Amino acid sequence: MSNDNNKRFRILIVDDAPVNIQIVASMLENEGYSMAFVGDGAAALDQVRAEHFDLILLDVIMPGIDGFEVCRRLKEELATKDIPVLFLTARADTESVVKAFNIGAMDYVTKPFNGAELVARVRTHLELSRSREKLKKINEQLSREMAERKQAERRYRNMYKNAVQGMFQATLPGRLLRANPSYVRILGYDSLEDILAIEDVGEEIYFHPGDRKEMIRALKKKGVLTNYELKIRRGNDRCPAWLLVNVRLTQNSGGEPIMEGIVMDNTARKLAEEDLRYLTVHDNLTGLYNTRYLYQALAELLETSATDNSPFSVIFMDIDDFKQVVDTYGHLNGSRALQEVAATIQSSLAEPAYGVAYAGDEFVVVLPGFDKEQAVEKAGEIRLRMSQTVYLSDRGHHVRLRASYGISTYPDDAVDMTHLLNLADKAMFDIKKKGKDAVCGHDEE
């Protein structure tokens, strides 16, 4: 995102310490963002109600109304509920982090923070905001197209050849009777003759051949299908695409049942939704899952593990002496190193295990089905891979990194999310105190 594009984004910084505001503002000013500043919660609420903001950086501990209450009130009001709130605070306890996400925060950054990381997170949430606006416009466009479809039905015969939507008639077994040029274009073929020559429409066009049989069953049952979604392969490049189909069951002049309908290309909307879903649960810097996903997924894993009576483990890991890397090679190389460490973690995991960019140089690894012994073995594997990897080599440097690992296991150590994370975090800090670069389970202290 260029600085020129950033100028249209407006950010509100809420902090009762002017020095904190100055530090954050100086980082974001270099990115070209427009900013406003207030020192307490009441002023923040007044400012947001008076002006438009694309993002709010919010402290927790403030005089009067604290940051949690400010966020809660913003999320209750229709005009402000969609503004992304990113907490920027010295409170790093798990309870505060969970509370922030429960009341609607998009992210949570603890002080002291990495400047490059903060800028990256701000950029991510502004990109999310822009994606939402894009998706909104696509939805509005689709609504307009649906309205046009109803008018097109009344002018069907006159507008058939020039309609924007694809129009068709076909037999239930799959032989195409007629179609307009838009139908041919949407399905990705060069001519109507190419589609008419297809012997098995289900096998050739549908991404999942069984989907056509399922659509026919639903059509026979209901008579009409509205906004029925189908995934296809385009004829020209065999790439996947998504259609919205509005079709009805009718009869030809001989009384034979046929289907006729209108199709619209829904690919742009589907891709925008996928991009939005990805950005919502992934860390923009490392590509790993973010803390929002962690707390949601852990809550689900606790339920399934309790039902299945199966264990799972959590690894809390922190890169040792990472500040020296940043001080020596700079923030940009520090961010690059975090990306490479994330790649090391990812290469050590197989689904359903996953890694999370937790905060700064801290990572969390979730291991469904792993008991304590298996988790210690997996942490040892990640530790070994890190020790065998040279980081920042593509930048002309030769950096060796180590990390400290703390492990907790459900249900042996704890049966709730907060305690599991706290115990793994504590085990990791115990390693830090005893010399770093080692693995420790909660009960090994």
Backbone torsions as a table, in degrees:
resi	resn	phi	psi	omega
1	MET	NA	119.4	-176.7
2	SER	-75.4	161.1	178.2
3	ASN	-61.7	-34.0	179.3
4	ASP	-63.8	-40.1	177.7
5	ASN	-68.2	-31.9	-177.9
6	ASN	-67.7	-22.7	-175.7
7	LYS	-59.8	-26.0	-177.7
8	ARG	-84.5	-3.8	177.3
9	PHE	-95.2	132.6	-178.5
10	ARG	-117.3	129.4	-174.3
11	ILE	-120.3	136.2	174.6
12	LEU	-105.8	125.7	178.0
13	ILE	-106.0	122.3	-176.9
14	VAL	-116.6	111.7	-178.9
15	ASP	-160.7	137.0	-179.7
16	ASP	-83.4	-1.9	178.1
17	ALA	-106.9	109.4	-177.8
18	PRO	-55.9	-33.9	-178.3
19	VAL	-65.7	-35.4	177.4
20	ASN	-66.0	-42.7	177.6
21	ILE	-59.8	-43.2	-177.7
22	GLN	-62.8	-41.4	-179.4
23	ILE	-63.8	-49.3	-178.2
24	VAL	-65.9	-41.7	-178.6
25	ALA	-62.7	-38.4	-179.6
26	SER	-64.8	-36.6	178.5
27	MET	-67.1	-44.6	-176.3
28	LEU	-78.0	-26.3	179.3
29	GLU	-62.0	-35.7	178.9
30	ASN	-65.1	-22.4	178.6
31	GLU	-86.3	-7.3	176.4
32	GLY	89.0	11.9	-178.8
33	TYR	-75.4	151.8	172.1
34	SER	-90.8	134.9	-171.9
35	MET	-134.4	155.6	171.2
36	ALA	-135.6	158.1	-172.8
37	PHE	-137.7	138.5	171.9
38	VAL	-139.3	161.0	-172.6
39	GLY	-110.8	2.7	177.9
40	ASP	-154.6	168.4	-174.0
41	GLY	-66.1	-41.8	-178.8
42	ALA	-61.9	-43.4	179.1
43	ALA	-64.9	-35.2	178.9
44	ALA	-62.8	-45.4	179.2
45	LEU	-61.7	-42.5	178.1
46	ASP	-62.8	-42.6	-177.4
47	GLN	-64.8	-43.0	-178.1
48	VAL	-68.0	-33.9	178.4
49	ARG	-72.9	-22.3	-177.3
50	ALA	-92.9	-27.9	-174.9
51	GLU	-131.7	162.3	176.2
52	HIS	-90.0	133.4	175.2
53	PHE	-131.2	144.5	178.7
54	ASP	-93.3	-17.2	-178.1
55	LEU	-160.2	146.0	177.7
56	ILE	-125.2	123.5	172.0
57	LEU	-96.7	117.0	-165.0
58	LEU	-126.3	125.5	173.1
59	ASP	-78.2	158.5	178.6
60	VAL	-91.8	-52.6	-173.8
61	ILE	-88.4	108.6	180.0
62	MET	-144.7	157.1	177.1
63	PRO	-66.9	145.7	179.1
64	GLY	77.2	-117.9	-178.9
65	ILE	-81.6	123.3	-179.3
66	ASP	-81.2	172.9	-175.1
67	GLY	-63.0	-36.3	179.1
68	PHE	-60.7	-43.6	-179.2
69	GLU	-68.2	-37.6	176.7
70	VAL	-59.5	-47.8	179.9
71	CYS	-61.2	-44.8	-179.1
72	ARG	-59.1	-43.8	-178.9
73	ARG	-67.2	-38.9	179.6
74	LEU	-62.8	-39.9	-178.0
75	LYS	-73.5	-16.0	178.5
76	GLU	-85.1	-18.1	-175.9
77	GLU	-97.2	133.1	-175.7
78	LEU	-59.0	-39.6	-175.3
79	ALA	-72.6	-20.8	-173.8
80	THR	-121.2	-3.3	-171.8
81	LYS	-66.3	-23.3	-177.0
82	ASP	-94.4	0.3	178.4
83	ILE	-73.9	123.6	179.4
84	PRO	-64.2	132.2	177.5
85	VAL	-113.1	124.4	178.2
86	LEU	-116.6	113.0	178.7
87	PHE	-74.0	133.8	178.7
88	LEU	-128.9	98.4	-165.7
89	THR	-148.3	162.1	176.5
90	ALA	-85.2	-10.4	-179.8
91	ARG	-78.7	110.7	-173.7
92	ALA	-110.7	6.4	-178.2
93	ASP	-72.3	149.5	-175.5
94	THR	-60.9	-36.3	-179.6
95	GLU	-60.1	-42.1	179.5
96	SER	-66.9	-40.3	-179.9
97	VAL	-62.6	-46.3	179.8
98	VAL	-62.8	-41.8	179.7
99	LYS	-61.3	-41.8	-179.2
100	ALA	-59.3	-45.7	-179.2
101	PHE	-70.6	-33.7	-180.0
102	ASN	-65.1	-30.3	-179.5
103	ILE	-92.3	3.1	170.8
104	GLY	114.5	5.8	178.9
105	ALA	-65.7	147.5	177.5
106	MET	-88.2	-24.2	-177.2
107	ASP	-160.3	167.8	-175.6
108	TYR	-147.6	114.7	-178.9
109	VAL	-119.0	130.4	-178.0
110	THR	-98.3	147.2	176.3
111	LYS	-90.0	144.8	-5.4
112	PRO	-72.8	148.1	-173.8
113	PHE	-120.0	161.0	175.3
114	ASN	-82.7	124.9	-175.2
115	GLY	-60.7	-44.2	-179.4
116	ALA	-64.2	-36.6	178.9
117	GLU	-65.7	-43.4	-179.9
118	LEU	-61.2	-45.1	179.6
119	VAL	-61.4	-41.1	180.0
120	ALA	-64.0	-40.7	-180.0
121	ARG	-67.6	-42.1	177.1
122	VAL	-59.5	-44.5	-179.7
123	ARG	-61.6	-41.6	-179.6
124	THR	-58.9	-48.3	-175.4
125	HIS	-72.5	-28.4	173.5
126	LEU	-70.4	-36.0	175.3
127	GLU	-65.9	-38.5	175.2
128	LEU	-59.9	-43.9	-179.7
129	SER	-61.8	-42.7	179.2
130	ARG	-65.3	-37.5	178.3
131	SER	-64.1	-37.8	178.2
132	ARG	-63.3	-41.6	178.7
133	GLU	-63.9	-39.3	178.6
134	LYS	-63.4	-43.9	179.3
135	LEU	-64.3	-36.9	178.0
136	LYS	-61.9	-43.1	180.0
137	LYS	-65.5	-38.3	178.3
138	ILE	-63.3	-42.6	178.5
139	ASN	-63.1	-40.5	178.0
140	GLU	-63.6	-41.0	178.7
141	GLN	-63.8	-41.7	179.5
142	LEU	-64.4	-37.8	177.3
143	SER	-62.8	-40.8	177.4
144	ARG	-63.4	-39.7	-179.9
145	GLU	-65.6	-36.4	177.4
146	MET	-65.0	-38.5	177.1
147	ALA	-65.0	-39.1	178.5
148	GLU	-65.3	-33.5	-179.7
149	ARG	-60.6	-41.3	-179.6
150	LYS	-64.1	-37.9	177.2
151	GLN	-69.9	-35.6	-178.1
152	ALA	-64.6	-30.3	178.0
153	GLU	-62.6	-34.1	179.5
154	ARG	-75.4	-26.0	-179.2
155	ARG	-111.2	25.5	-169.9
156	TYR	-51.6	-51.1	-173.7
157	ARG	-65.8	-39.2	-176.4
158	ASN	-77.3	-29.9	-173.3
159	MET	-104.8	3.9	-171.1
160	TYR	-53.1	-49.7	-175.0
161	LYS	-72.4	-27.5	-174.7
162	ASN	-103.5	5.6	-177.1
163	ALA	-65.2	143.4	175.7
164	VAL	-69.6	-38.8	179.1
165	GLN	-77.9	154.0	174.6
166	GLY	-80.0	133.7	179.5
167	MET	-122.2	141.7	-175.9
168	PHE	-154.2	162.3	167.0
169	GLN	-134.4	139.2	-178.1
170	ALA	-150.8	153.9	173.5
171	THR	-76.0	160.5	179.9
172	LEU	-64.5	-35.1	176.2
173	PRO	-66.3	-20.0	174.4
174	GLY	122.2	7.4	178.2
175	ARG	-84.0	123.7	-180.0
176	LEU	-75.4	127.7	-179.7
177	LEU	-91.2	-45.6	178.4
178	ARG	-160.3	157.5	179.5
179	ALA	-159.9	153.3	178.9
180	ASN	-91.8	170.7	-178.1
181	PRO	-58.7	-34.6	-179.7
182	SER	-64.9	-35.2	177.3
183	TYR	-62.1	-43.5	178.6
184	VAL	-62.5	-43.7	-178.3
185	ARG	-66.0	-45.5	-177.6
186	ILE	-61.9	-38.5	179.3
187	LEU	-78.7	-5.9	173.3
188	GLY	81.8	30.7	178.6
189	TYR	-110.4	159.6	-177.1
190	ASP	-82.4	-28.9	-177.4
191	SER	-152.7	160.6	177.4
192	LEU	-62.9	-32.8	-179.2
193	GLU	-62.7	-34.4	179.2
194	ASP	-62.7	-39.0	179.8
195	ILE	-75.3	-39.5	-180.0
196	LEU	-62.6	-24.6	-178.5
197	ALA	-81.7	-8.3	-178.3
198	ILE	-71.7	127.9	-178.7
199	GLU	-83.9	-40.8	-178.9
200	ASP	-122.9	96.8	-176.6
201	VAL	-62.1	-41.1	-178.4
202	GLY	-59.6	-45.2	-178.6
203	GLU	-72.7	-36.2	-172.1
204	GLU	-84.5	-40.2	-171.0
205	ILE	-102.9	-42.9	-174.1
206	TYR	-74.0	136.7	179.4
207	PHE	-63.4	-41.6	173.3
208	HIS	-116.5	107.4	-173.2
209	PRO	-53.2	-31.9	-179.6
210	GLY	-67.8	-16.1	-178.0
211	ASP	-62.7	-33.0	-179.1
212	ARG	-68.8	-41.1	177.6
213	LYS	-62.3	-39.2	178.8
214	GLU	-65.7	-38.9	178.2
215	MET	-64.7	-41.6	179.8
216	ILE	-63.7	-41.0	178.2
217	ARG	-61.0	-43.6	179.5
218	ALA	-66.4	-37.6	-179.9
219	LEU	-66.8	-41.2	178.2
220	LYS	-63.9	-34.6	-177.9
221	LYS	-75.2	-41.8	-173.2
222	LYS	-101.0	-24.9	-177.7
223	GLY	86.1	-31.2	-179.1
224	VAL	-142.1	137.1	173.9
225	LEU	-120.8	129.2	-178.8
226	THR	-116.3	129.7	-179.9
227	ASN	52.2	44.9	178.4
228	TYR	-80.0	123.8	-173.5
229	GLU	-92.5	133.5	178.1
230	LEU	-131.4	144.0	174.6
231	LYS	-107.5	128.7	-176.2
232	ILE	-127.6	175.3	167.6
233	ARG	-113.6	125.2	179.9
234	ARG	-65.8	144.2	-175.7
235	GLY	-67.3	-34.6	-173.4
236	ASN	-77.9	-36.3	-176.5
237	ASP	-125.5	-1.2	179.7
238	ARG	62.2	16.7	177.7
239	CYS	-79.4	149.8	179.3
240	PRO	-69.1	148.0	176.2
241	ALA	-148.7	161.7	-178.0
242	TRP	-121.2	137.7	179.4
243	LEU	-119.6	148.9	164.8
244	LEU	-107.6	121.6	-174.2
245	VAL	-112.9	129.8	171.6
246	ASN	-116.6	110.2	-169.9
247	VAL	-137.1	149.7	177.1
248	ARG	-130.9	155.3	177.5
249	LEU	-92.8	126.6	-179.7
250	THR	-142.0	-163.7	-179.8
251	GLN	-134.2	150.1	173.2
252	ASN	-85.0	-175.7	-175.8
253	SER	-63.8	-22.3	179.3
254	GLY	-92.8	5.1	178.6
255	GLY	85.3	4.7	179.1
256	GLU	-78.6	133.9	179.1
257	PRO	-67.1	133.5	176.1
258	ILE	-136.1	168.1	176.1
259	MET	-119.9	138.6	175.8
260	GLU	-136.5	146.1	-176.2
261	GLY	-172.2	-170.8	-176.7
262	ILE	-128.3	137.2	176.9
263	VAL	-120.7	145.8	175.7
264	MET	-128.1	142.9	178.8
265	ASP	-75.8	114.2	-178.6
266	ASN	-104.9	14.1	-173.0
267	THR	-64.1	-44.2	-178.0
268	ALA	-60.4	-42.1	179.8
269	ARG	-66.5	-42.6	179.8
270	LYS	-62.5	-42.6	-179.6
271	LEU	-66.7	-38.2	177.1
272	ALA	-64.0	-39.5	177.8
273	GLU	-64.7	-40.5	179.4
274	GLU	-65.5	-41.7	177.7
275	ASP	-61.2	-42.5	-179.1
276	LEU	-65.1	-43.7	178.6
277	ARG	-62.3	-39.2	-179.7
278	TYR	-65.2	-47.7	-178.4
279	LEU	-65.4	-28.2	-178.9
280	THR	-68.2	-33.8	-173.4
281	VAL	-115.0	2.6	-179.6
282	HIS	-117.2	148.4	175.2
283	ASP	-78.2	128.5	-174.6
284	ASN	-66.4	-32.4	-176.3
285	LEU	-76.8	-48.8	-170.1
286	THR	-100.5	-20.4	-174.8
287	GLY	82.6	-6.9	174.7
288	LEU	-74.7	171.2	174.1
289	TYR	-65.4	156.3	178.4
290	ASN	-101.3	178.2	-176.3
291	THR	-67.4	-29.8	176.3
292	ARG	-58.1	-46.6	178.7
293	TYR	-65.7	-40.0	-177.5
294	LEU	-55.2	-50.8	-175.2
295	TYR	-69.6	-33.8	177.3
296	GLN	-69.5	-47.2	-176.4
297	ALA	-69.2	-37.0	179.2
298	LEU	-64.1	-39.9	178.2
299	ALA	-60.8	-41.1	178.5
300	GLU	-68.9	-39.9	-179.4
301	LEU	-64.7	-36.5	177.0
302	LEU	-60.9	-41.5	-179.5
303	GLU	-66.4	-47.6	-178.0
304	THR	-68.1	-36.4	179.3
305	SER	-67.5	-36.6	176.8
306	ALA	-66.7	-39.1	179.4
307	THR	-69.2	-42.7	-176.5
308	ASP	-87.1	-6.4	-177.3
309	ASN	56.0	45.8	-178.7
310	SER	-120.1	149.9	-179.3
311	PRO	-85.2	165.8	163.6
312	PHE	-153.6	159.4	-176.0
313	SER	-128.7	156.5	178.5
314	VAL	-125.3	130.5	175.0
315	ILE	-108.1	124.3	172.5
316	PHE	-102.4	119.5	-179.3
317	MET	-128.5	144.3	-178.1
318	ASP	-136.1	128.9	-178.7
319	ILE	-67.2	131.0	-178.8
320	ASP	-75.6	133.3	173.4
321	ASP	54.8	38.7	-177.3
322	PHE	-68.4	-27.4	179.1
323	LYS	-58.8	-33.8	179.1
324	GLN	-64.7	-35.3	177.6
325	VAL	-64.4	-45.4	179.8
326	VAL	-65.1	-44.1	-179.9
327	ASP	-63.6	-34.4	-176.0
328	THR	-83.0	-42.4	-171.1
329	TYR	-112.5	-4.9	177.1
330	GLY	94.5	164.9	-175.2
331	HIS	-67.1	-38.1	-178.5
332	LEU	-64.3	-43.5	176.8
333	ASN	-68.9	-31.2	174.8
334	GLY	-61.6	-44.1	177.9
335	SER	-64.2	-39.4	177.9
336	ARG	-63.1	-40.1	178.2
337	ALA	-62.2	-40.0	177.6
338	LEU	-62.4	-38.8	177.8
339	GLN	-62.9	-40.3	-178.3
340	GLU	-71.7	-36.4	175.5
341	VAL	-64.5	-41.3	177.4
342	ALA	-59.2	-38.6	178.0
343	ALA	-65.8	-37.3	176.1
344	THR	-61.6	-45.3	179.3
345	ILE	-61.8	-47.1	-177.0
346	GLN	-61.8	-38.0	-179.2
347	SER	-69.0	-15.2	-179.5
348	SER	-92.4	-5.2	-171.9
349	LEU	-114.5	149.4	171.3
350	ALA	-128.8	143.1	-179.3
351	GLU	-55.8	144.1	11.1
352	PRO	-89.0	7.3	177.1
353	ALA	-65.1	150.4	179.0
354	TYR	-152.7	157.7	179.0
355	GLY	-108.5	153.4	-177.8
356	VAL	-131.9	131.6	169.7
357	ALA	-80.0	105.1	-169.4
358	TYR	-84.4	-58.4	179.8
359	ALA	-167.8	122.9	177.2
360	GLY	59.3	-117.6	-179.1
361	ASP	-101.1	23.1	177.4
362	GLU	-104.9	140.3	178.8
363	PHE	-131.2	154.5	174.2
364	VAL	-124.7	136.3	175.1
365	VAL	-117.8	127.5	179.7
366	VAL	-107.3	128.2	-173.2
367	LEU	-123.0	85.2	177.2
368	PRO	-60.2	134.5	177.8
369	GLY	83.3	-3.4	-177.7
370	PHE	-91.3	128.3	169.3
371	ASP	-84.3	-176.8	-174.6
372	LYS	-61.6	-44.3	-177.3
373	GLU	-63.1	-43.6	179.2
374	GLN	-66.3	-36.8	179.3
375	ALA	-66.4	-41.0	177.1
376	VAL	-61.2	-40.0	178.5
377	GLU	-64.3	-42.1	179.7
378	LYS	-66.1	-41.9	177.1
379	ALA	-61.2	-38.8	176.8
380	GLY	-63.4	-36.1	177.5
381	GLU	-64.8	-44.7	178.2
382	ILE	-62.9	-43.2	179.2
383	ARG	-59.2	-43.5	179.9
384	LEU	-64.7	-42.9	-179.8
385	ARG	-63.6	-39.6	177.0
386	MET	-62.4	-41.8	-177.9
387	SER	-66.9	-24.7	-178.6
388	GLN	-93.9	-0.1	-176.0
389	THR	-104.2	135.6	172.0
390	VAL	-97.9	119.2	-176.3
391	TYR	-95.3	152.3	179.8
392	LEU	62.6	22.8	-179.9
393	SER	-66.0	-32.5	179.0
394	ASP	-72.9	-10.5	174.9
395	ARG	-99.2	7.7	178.7
396	GLY	84.1	15.9	-179.5
397	HIS	-115.4	166.9	-179.7
398	HIS	-132.4	88.1	-172.0
399	VAL	-112.9	128.3	173.9
400	ARG	-104.8	131.8	-177.9
401	LEU	-121.7	145.7	175.2
402	ARG	-127.5	168.0	179.8
403	ALA	-148.1	161.1	174.5
404	SER	-108.7	141.0	-170.9
405	TYR	-126.7	128.5	173.8
406	GLY	-120.1	139.8	-172.9
407	ILE	-127.6	138.3	168.8
408	SER	-134.4	152.1	-173.0
409	THR	-130.9	136.3	171.8
410	TYR	-92.1	135.2	0.5
411	PRO	-98.2	6.4	-173.3
412	ASP	-60.4	-42.7	-174.5
413	ASP	-96.8	-37.0	-178.2
414	ALA	-162.9	161.2	-178.6
415	VAL	-122.5	11.5	175.4
416	ASP	-134.3	157.4	-172.2
417	MET	-61.8	-45.7	-175.9
418	THR	-60.1	-46.9	-178.7
419	HIS	-68.7	-37.1	177.7
420	LEU	-60.0	-47.6	-179.8
421	LEU	-67.7	-41.0	179.8
422	ASN	-62.6	-42.1	-178.5
423	LEU	-67.6	-41.5	176.9
424	ALA	-64.7	-40.9	178.0
425	ASP	-62.0	-43.6	-179.5
426	LYS	-65.5	-42.3	178.1
427	ALA	-60.7	-37.8	178.7
428	MET	-66.1	-43.4	179.4
429	PHE	-67.4	-29.7	174.9
430	ASP	-63.8	-38.3	175.7
431	ILE	-63.0	-41.9	178.6
432	LYS	-56.5	-43.2	-177.3
433	LYS	-68.5	-29.8	-173.2
434	LYS	-93.9	1.6	176.2
435	GLY	132.6	-5.9	173.8
436	LYS	72.1	179.9	175.6
437	ASP	50.6	54.9	178.6
438	ALA	-155.9	172.0	-179.5
439	VAL	-117.1	135.4	179.7
440	CYS	-142.7	127.9	171.1
441	GLY	-83.7	158.2	-176.7
442	HIS	-53.9	-39.8	-173.7
443	ASP	-89.9	10.3	-178.6
444	GLU	-98.6	6.6	-173.9
445	GLU	-66.7	NA	NA
